Amino acid sequence: MRACSAVRSWAKYLIKRNLWQDGKTPIFPKMQQPRSIPHPITQQQVIALIEAPDINIPIGLRDRAF
C-alpha cells in the first residue's frame, strides 16, 4: 500500500517538474485494509493490568495505578 502511494507521489512530482516524459501518472489501485472495531477488554483483564507491576521495586511502584 505504502509503496503504491509513494510511486504515485513520486510520479506526480516528476510530472510537476517536467521530468516525466509520458505526462501520465501510473495507475495503481488505491488499496485500503478493512478496519475492524476494537473489542473492549474484560473487567478481569483490567484488574490484571492494574495489578501487574511489582510494587516491591521503585519502577513497579511508579507504574502501579491506584
Buried (B, 14 or more C-beta within 10 A) or exposed (E): EEEBEEEBEEBEEBBEEEEBEEEEBEEBEEEEEEEEEEEEEEEEEEEEEEEEBEEEEEEEEEEEEE
